[in-house]
Amino acid sequence: MTMKKFVAFFRDLHEDKSGVTFIEYTALLGVILAVGLVILTQVGTWANATWVFLCSNLTGGGSAPAC
């Protein structure tokens, strides 16, 4: 796809109201996905830190950790 066709495609989308709505919803979806990814990463980091803490403080009856 050449640059002129690419620009013409987005110009047509901008002139058409459904195209503008599509772009807005796509941007909103991108923001939601980014926030979800950040939250998922933070929860994973917290869960890992909690597991490491528990694993290092518990013993399975011997000197080795129970994990």
Gaussian input, Z-matrix of N, CA and C with variables (Angstrom, degrees):
# hf/3-21g

backbone

0 1
 N
 C     1     B1
 C     2     B2     1     A1
 N     3     B3     2     A2     1     D1
 C     4     B4     3     A3     2     D2
 C     5     B5     4     A4     3     D3
 N     6     B6     5     A5     4     D4
 C     7     B7     6     A6     5     D5
 C     8     B8     7     A7     6     D6
 N     9     B9     8     A8     7     D7
 C    10    B10     9     A9     8     D8
 C    11    B11    10    A10     9     D9
 N    12    B12    11    A11    10    D10
 C    13    B13    12    A12    11    D11
 C    14    B14    13    A13    12    D12
 N    15    B15    14    A14    13    D13
 C    16    B16    15    A15    14    D14
 C    17    B17    16    A16    15    D15
 N    18    B18    17    A17    16    D16
 C    19    B19    18    A18    17    D17
 C    20    B20    19    A19    18    D18
 N    21    B21    20    A20    19    D19
 C    22    B22    21    A21    20    D20
 C    23    B23    22    A22    21    D21
 N    24    B24    23    A23    22    D22
 C    25    B25    24    A24    23    D23
 C    26    B26    25    A25    24    D24
 N    27    B27    26    A26    25    D25
 C    28    B28    27    A27    26    D26
 C    29    B29    28    A28    27    D27
 N    30    B30    29    A29    28    D28
 C    31    B31    30    A30    29    D29
 C    32    B32    31    A31    30    D30
 N    33    B33    32    A32    31    D31
 C    34    B34    33    A33    32    D32
 C    35    B35    34    A34    33    D33
 N    36    B36    35    A35    34    D34
 C    37    B37    36    A36    35    D35
 C    38    B38    37    A37    36    D36
 N    39    B39    38    A38    37    D37
 C    40    B40    39    A39    38    D38
 C    41    B41    40    A40    39    D39
 N    42    B42    41    A41    40    D40
 C    43    B43    42    A42    41    D41
 C    44    B44    43    A43    42    D42
 N    45    B45    44    A44    43    D43
 C    46    B46    45    A45    44    D44
 C    47    B47    46    A46    45    D45
 N    48    B48    47    A47    46    D46
 C    49    B49    48    A48    47    D47
 C    50    B50    49    A49    48    D48
 N    51    B51    50    A50    49    D49
 C    52    B52    51    A51    50    D50
 C    53    B53    52    A52    51    D51
 N    54    B54    53    A53    52    D52
 C    55    B55    54    A54    53    D53
 C    56    B56    55    A55    54    D54
 N    57    B57    56    A56    55    D55
 C    58    B58    57    A57    56    D56
 C    59    B59    58    A58    57    D57
 N    60    B60    59    A59    58    D58
 C    61    B61    60    A60    59    D59
 C    62    B62    61    A61    60    D60
 N    63    B63    62    A62    61    D61
 C    64    B64    63    A63    62    D62
 C    65    B65    64    A64    63    D63
 N    66    B66    65    A65    64    D64
 C    67    B67    66    A66    65    D65
 C    68    B68    67    A67    66    D66
 N    69    B69    68    A68    67    D67
 C    70    B70    69    A69    68    D68
 C    71    B71    70    A70    69    D69
 N    72    B72    71    A71    70    D70
 C    73    B73    72    A72    71    D71
 C    74    B74    73    A73    72    D72
 N    75    B75    74    A74    73    D73
 C    76    B76    75    A75    74    D74
 C    77    B77    76    A76    75    D75
 N    78    B78    77    A77    76    D76
 C    79    B79    78    A78    77    D77
 C    80    B80    79    A79    78    D78
 N    81    B81    80    A80    79    D79
 C    82    B82    81    A81    80    D80
 C    83    B83    82    A82    81    D81
 N    84    B84    83    A83    82    D82
 C    85    B85    84    A84    83    D83
 C    86    B86    85    A85    84    D84
 N    87    B87    86    A86    85    D85
 C    88    B88    87    A87    86    D86
 C    89    B89    88    A88    87    D87
 N    90    B90    89    A89    88    D88
 C    91    B91    90    A90    89    D89
 C    92    B92    91    A91    90    D90
 N    93    B93    92    A92    91    D91
 C    94    B94    93    A93    92    D92
 C    95    B95    94    A94    93    D93
 N    96    B96    95    A95    94    D94
 C    97    B97    96    A96    95    D95
 C    98    B98    97    A97    96    D96
 N    99    B99    98    A98    97    D97
 C   100   B100    99    A99    98    D98
 C   101   B101   100   A100    99    D99
 N   102   B102   101   A101   100   D100
 C   103   B103   102   A102   101   D101
 C   104   B104   103   A103   102   D102
 N   105   B105   104   A104   103   D103
 C   106   B106   105   A105   104   D104
 C   107   B107   106   A106   105   D105
 N   108   B108   107   A107   106   D106
 C   109   B109   108   A108   107   D107
 C   110   B110   109   A109   108   D108
 N   111   B111   110   A110   109   D109
 C   112   B112   111   A111   110   D110
 C   113   B113   112   A112   111   D111
 N   114   B114   113   A113   112   D112
 C   115   B115   114   A114   113   D113
 C   116   B116   115   A115   114   D114
 N   117   B117   116   A116   115   D115
 C   118   B118   117   A117   116   D116
 C   119   B119   118   A118   117   D117
 N   120   B120   119   A119   118   D118
 C   121   B121   120   A120   119   D119
 C   122   B122   121   A121   120   D120
 N   123   B123   122   A122   121   D121
 C   124   B124   123   A123   122   D122
 C   125   B125   124   A124   123   D123
 N   126   B126   125   A125   124   D124
 C   127   B127   126   A126   125   D125
 C   128   B128   127   A127   126   D126
 N   129   B129   128   A128   127   D127
 C   130   B130   129   A129   128   D128
 C   131   B131   130   A130   129   D129
 N   132   B132   131   A131   130   D130
 C   133   B133   132   A132   131   D131
 C   134   B134   133   A133   132   D132
 N   135   B135   134   A134   133   D133
 C   136   B136   135   A135   134   D134
 C   137   B137   136   A136   135   D135
 N   138   B138   137   A137   136   D136
 C   139   B139   138   A138   137   D137
 C   140   B140   139   A139   138   D138
 N   141   B141   140   A140   139   D139
 C   142   B142   141   A141   140   D140
 C   143   B143   142   A142   141   D141
 N   144   B144   143   A143   142   D142
 C   145   B145   144   A144   143   D143
 C   146   B146   145   A145   144   D144
 N   147   B147   146   A146   145   D145
 C   148   B148   147   A147   146   D146
 C   149   B149   148   A148   147   D147
 N   150   B150   149   A149   148   D148
 C   151   B151   150   A150   149   D149
 C   152   B152   151   A151   150   D150
 N   153   B153   152   A152   151   D151
 C   154   B154   153   A153   152   D152
 C   155   B155   154   A154   153   D153
 N   156   B156   155   A155   154   D154
 C   157   B157   156   A156   155   D155
 C   158   B158   157   A157   156   D156
 N   159   B159   158   A158   157   D157
 C   160   B160   159   A159   158   D158
 C   161   B161   160   A160   159   D159
 N   162   B162   161   A161   160   D160
 C   163   B163   162   A162   161   D161
 C   164   B164   163   A163   162   D162
 N   165   B165   164   A164   163   D163
 C   166   B166   165   A165   164   D164
 C   167   B167   166   A166   165   D165
 N   168   B168   167   A167   166   D166
 C   169   B169   168   A168   167   D167
 C   170   B170   169   A169   168   D168
 N   171   B171   170   A170   169   D169
 C   172   B172   171   A171   170   D170
 C   173   B173   172   A172   171   D171
 N   174   B174   173   A173   172   D172
 C   175   B175   174   A174   173   D173
 C   176   B176   175   A175   174   D174
 N   177   B177   176   A176   175   D175
 C   178   B178   177   A177   176   D176
 C   179   B179   178   A178   177   D177
 N   180   B180   179   A179   178   D178
 C   181   B181   180   A180   179   D179
 C   182   B182   181   A181   180   D180
 N   183   B183   182   A182   181   D181
 C   184   B184   183   A183   182   D182
 C   185   B185   184   A184   183   D183
 N   186   B186   185   A185   184   D184
 C   187   B187   186   A186   185   D185
 C   188   B188   187   A187   186   D186
 N   189   B189   188   A188   187   D187
 C   190   B190   189   A189   188   D188
 C   191   B191   190   A190   189   D189
 N   192   B192   191   A191   190   D190
 C   193   B193   192   A192   191   D191
 C   194   B194   193   A193   192   D192
 N   195   B195   194   A194   193   D193
 C   196   B196   195   A195   194   D194
 C   197   B197   196   A196   195   D195
 N   198   B198   197   A197   196   D196
 C   199   B199   198   A198   197   D197
 C   200   B200   199   A199   198   D198

   B1=1.4576
   B2=1.5247
   B3=1.2998
   B4=1.4555
   B5=1.5274
   B6=1.3023
   B7=1.4658
   B8=1.5351
   B9=1.3426
   B10=1.4691
   B11=1.5237
   B12=1.3192
   B13=1.4606
   B14=1.5260
   B15=1.3218
   B16=1.4633
   B17=1.5246
   B18=1.3258
   B19=1.4721
   B20=1.5248
   B21=1.3329
   B22=1.4651
   B23=1.5240
   B24=1.3233
   B25=1.4700
   B26=1.5239
   B27=1.3353
   B28=1.4606
   B29=1.5243
   B30=1.3254
   B31=1.4664
   B32=1.5331
   B33=1.3252
   B34=1.4657
   B35=1.5272
   B36=1.3227
   B37=1.4683
   B38=1.5258
   B39=1.3288
   B40=1.4613
   B41=1.5293
   B42=1.3100
   B43=1.4709
   B44=1.5233
   B45=1.2994
   B46=1.4544
   B47=1.5300
   B48=1.3219
   B49=1.4679
   B50=1.5262
   B51=1.3196
   B52=1.4600
   B53=1.5266
   B54=1.3296
   B55=1.4578
   B56=1.5181
   B57=1.3108
   B58=1.4646
   B59=1.5252
   B60=1.3090
   B61=1.4614
   B62=1.5243
   B63=1.3235
   B64=1.4603
   B65=1.5219
   B66=1.3185
   B67=1.4634
   B68=1.5282
   B69=1.3194
   B70=1.4652
   B71=1.5236
   B72=1.3292
   B73=1.4606
   B74=1.5244
   B75=1.3120
   B76=1.4624
   B77=1.5202
   B78=1.3121
   B79=1.4674
   B80=1.5257
   B81=1.3224
   B82=1.4575
   B83=1.5191
   B84=1.3149
   B85=1.4614
   B86=1.5215
   B87=1.3151
   B88=1.4639
   B89=1.5198
   B90=1.3186
   B91=1.4676
   B92=1.5278
   B93=1.3241
   B94=1.4624
   B95=1.5228
   B96=1.3279
   B97=1.4632
   B98=1.5250
   B99=1.3199
   B100=1.4623
   B101=1.5284
   B102=1.3236
   B103=1.4662
   B104=1.5251
   B105=1.3249
   B106=1.4679
   B107=1.5143
   B108=1.3256
   B109=1.4548
   B110=1.5250
   B111=1.3186
   B112=1.4659
   B113=1.5278
   B114=1.3214
   B115=1.4634
   B116=1.5270
   B117=1.3223
   B118=1.4615
   B119=1.5232
   B120=1.3105
   B121=1.4562
   B122=1.5237
   B123=1.3272
   B124=1.4649
   B125=1.5265
   B126=1.3220
   B127=1.4629
   B128=1.5269
   B129=1.3287
   B130=1.4599
   B131=1.5129
   B132=1.3223
   B133=1.4577
   B134=1.5196
   B135=1.3322
   B136=1.4634
   B137=1.5275
   B138=1.3292
   B139=1.4648
   B140=1.5199
   B141=1.3192
   B142=1.4567
   B143=1.5238
   B144=1.3212
   B145=1.4682
   B146=1.5251
   B147=1.3221
   B148=1.4667
   B149=1.5204
   B150=1.3073
   B151=1.4662
   B152=1.5294
   B153=1.3217
   B154=1.4673
   B155=1.5206
   B156=1.3298
   B157=1.4583
   B158=1.5249
   B159=1.3280
   B160=1.4654
   B161=1.5191
   B162=1.2955
   B163=1.4502
   B164=1.5317
   B165=1.3209
   B166=1.4555
   B167=1.5325
   B168=1.3341
   B169=1.4589
   B170=1.5303
   B171=1.3085
   B172=1.4576
   B173=1.5259
   B174=1.2834
   B175=1.4593
   B176=1.5219
   B177=1.2954
   B178=1.4507
   B179=1.5240
   B180=1.2807
   B181=1.4511
   B182=1.5264
   B183=1.2984
   B184=1.4698
   B185=1.5203
   B186=1.2934
   B187=1.4489
   B188=1.5443
   B189=1.3202
   B190=1.4733
   B191=1.5380
   B192=1.3319
   B193=1.4595
   B194=1.5196
   B195=1.3091
   B196=1.4645
   B197=1.5194
   B198=1.3001
   B199=1.4622
   B200=1.4933
   A1=107.63
   A2=116.16
   A3=119.71
   A4=109.96
   A5=113.97
   A6=119.24
   A7=111.23
   A8=116.73
   A9=119.27
   A10=111.07
   A11=116.88
   A12=120.54
   A13=110.41
   A14=115.98
   A15=121.52
   A16=110.65
   A17=116.25
   A18=121.24
   A19=110.16
   A20=116.87
   A21=120.37
   A22=110.93
   A23=116.89
   A24=120.69
   A25=110.85
   A26=117.33
   A27=120.08
   A28=111.83
   A29=117.65
   A30=119.90
   A31=109.63
   A32=116.65
   A33=120.47
   A34=111.21
   A35=116.52
   A36=119.34
   A37=111.03
   A38=115.97
   A39=119.78
   A40=111.55
   A41=116.36
   A42=120.14
   A43=111.75
   A44=116.80
   A45=121.38
   A46=108.46
   A47=117.42
   A48=121.07
   A49=112.44
   A50=117.61
   A51=118.94
   A52=110.51
   A53=116.88
   A54=120.34
   A55=111.62
   A56=116.39
   A57=120.81
   A58=109.83
   A59=116.37
   A60=120.96
   A61=110.34
   A62=116.77
   A63=121.36
   A64=111.02
   A65=116.70
   A66=120.42
   A67=110.63
   A68=117.49
   A69=120.77
   A70=111.33
   A71=116.79
   A72=119.83
   A73=111.86
   A74=117.04
   A75=120.18
   A76=110.56
   A77=117.55
   A78=121.09
   A79=110.21
   A80=116.95
   A81=120.79
   A82=110.91
   A83=116.83
   A84=120.98
   A85=110.89
   A86=117.16
   A87=121.10
   A88=111.99
   A89=116.52
   A90=120.72
   A91=110.38
   A92=117.18
   A93=120.95
   A94=110.65
   A95=116.94
   A96=119.99
   A97=111.85
   A98=117.46
   A99=120.75
   A100=110.97
   A101=116.97
   A102=120.91
   A103=110.04
   A104=116.74
   A105=119.95
   A106=112.23
   A107=116.86
   A108=120.73
   A109=111.52
   A110=116.80
   A111=120.52
   A112=110.38
   A113=117.44
   A114=121.25
   A115=110.13
   A116=116.85
   A117=120.62
   A118=111.38
   A119=117.48
   A120=121.70
   A121=110.82
   A122=116.62
   A123=120.17
   A124=111.64
   A125=117.24
   A126=120.97
   A127=109.90
   A128=117.46
   A129=120.90
   A130=112.38
   A131=116.74
   A132=121.07
   A133=110.85
   A134=116.58
   A135=120.76
   A136=111.02
   A137=117.25
   A138=120.96
   A139=110.84
   A140=116.99
   A141=120.43
   A142=110.81
   A143=117.30
   A144=120.57
   A145=110.55
   A146=117.10
   A147=120.75
   A148=110.42
   A149=117.57
   A150=121.72
   A151=110.73
   A152=116.92
   A153=120.68
   A154=110.05
   A155=117.81
   A156=121.30
   A157=110.87
   A158=116.56
   A159=120.35
   A160=111.01
   A161=116.91
   A162=121.90
   A163=110.87
   A164=117.02
   A165=119.87
   A166=111.90
   A167=118.16
   A168=120.64
   A169=113.50
   A170=117.98
   A171=120.85
   A172=109.41
   A173=116.06
   A174=119.86
   A175=108.34
   A176=116.35
   A177=121.46
   A178=111.63
   A179=119.64
   A180=123.01
   A181=113.22
   A182=115.66
   A183=120.79
   A184=109.06
   A185=114.72
   A186=118.27
   A187=112.00
   A188=115.85
   A189=118.83
   A190=109.20
   A191=116.37
   A192=119.36
   A193=112.25
   A194=117.24
   A195=122.06
   A196=111.84
   A197=117.85
   A198=121.03
   A199=108.86
   D1=125.57
   D2=-179.79
   D3=-77.92
   D4=166.49
   D5=-178.13
   D6=-65.10
   D7=-36.64
   D8=179.67
   D9=-64.08
   D10=-41.20
   D11=178.43
   D12=-66.89
   D13=-37.97
   D14=179.09
   D15=-62.83
   D16=-47.35
   D17=179.05
   D18=-65.28
   D19=-41.18
   D20=179.52
   D21=-63.78
   D22=-37.81
   D23=178.04
   D24=-60.29
   D25=-47.17
   D26=-179.25
   D27=-72.72
   D28=-29.62
   D29=175.44
   D30=-65.81
   D31=-42.84
   D32=177.46
   D33=-63.96
   D34=-39.50
   D35=177.22
   D36=-63.28
   D37=-38.42
   D38=-178.78
   D39=-67.76
   D40=-36.96
   D41=179.93
   D42=-72.96
   D43=-29.97
   D44=179.91
   D45=-89.70
   D46=126.57
   D47=-176.53
   D48=-61.48
   D49=-34.00
   D50=178.53
   D51=-68.22
   D52=-29.39
   D53=176.29
   D54=-67.51
   D55=-40.81
   D56=177.82
   D57=-63.84
   D58=-43.08
   D59=178.53
   D60=-62.44
   D61=-41.39
   D62=177.91
   D63=-59.75
   D64=-45.42
   D65=-179.90
   D66=-65.11
   D67=-41.23
   D68=179.24
   D69=-62.91
   D70=-45.40
   D71=179.15
   D72=-67.43
   D73=-33.93
   D74=176.49
   D75=-65.68
   D76=-42.53
   D77=178.00
   D78=-64.80
   D79=-41.77
   D80=178.29
   D81=-63.14
   D82=-41.51
   D83=177.50
   D84=-62.67
   D85=-39.51
   D86=177.37
   D87=-61.91
   D88=-42.73
   D89=178.59
   D90=-65.03
   D91=-44.29
   D92=179.67
   D93=-62.07
   D94=-43.02
   D95=178.69
   D96=-64.85
   D97=-39.45
   D98=179.03
   D99=-64.52
   D100=-44.47
   D101=178.65
   D102=-64.55
   D103=-41.88
   D104=177.83
   D105=-61.76
   D106=-39.98
   D107=178.47
   D108=-64.99
   D109=-41.12
   D110=177.86
   D111=-63.80
   D112=-43.90
   D113=179.83
   D114=-64.01
   D115=-44.64
   D116=179.41
   D117=-61.60
   D118=-40.23
   D119=178.08
   D120=-64.81
   D121=-43.27
   D122=-179.91
   D123=-65.00
   D124=-41.88
   D125=178.58
   D126=-64.61
   D127=-41.22
   D128=177.62
   D129=-62.99
   D130=-41.20
   D131=177.63
   D132=-64.20
   D133=-43.58
   D134=178.38
   D135=-63.06
   D136=-44.52
   D137=-179.26
   D138=-63.70
   D139=-40.52
   D140=178.80
   D141=-64.92
   D142=-44.00
   D143=179.65
   D144=-63.94
   D145=-39.98
   D146=178.14
   D147=-64.39
   D148=-43.31
   D149=-179.82
   D150=-64.23
   D151=-43.33
   D152=178.78
   D153=-63.70
   D154=-41.35
   D155=178.51
   D156=-61.96
   D157=-48.50
   D158=179.94
   D159=-63.83
   D160=-41.92
   D161=-177.33
   D162=-65.44
   D163=-36.88
   D164=-178.13
   D165=-78.11
   D166=-19.67
   D167=-178.23
   D168=-100.18
   D169=-10.65
   D170=179.26
   D171=-103.58
   D172=144.93
   D173=173.32
   D174=-124.52
   D175=151.77
   D176=-176.91
   D177=-94.67
   D178=37.25
   D179=-179.33
   D180=91.17
   D181=-10.13
   D182=179.16
   D183=-125.94
   D184=-159.12
   D185=-178.99
   D186=-88.43
   D187=-15.84
   D188=-179.48
   D189=-85.77
   D190=147.41
   D191=176.80
   D192=-61.63
   D193=151.76
   D194=-177.52
   D195=-72.23
   D196=-14.99
   D197=-177.12
   D198=-84.51

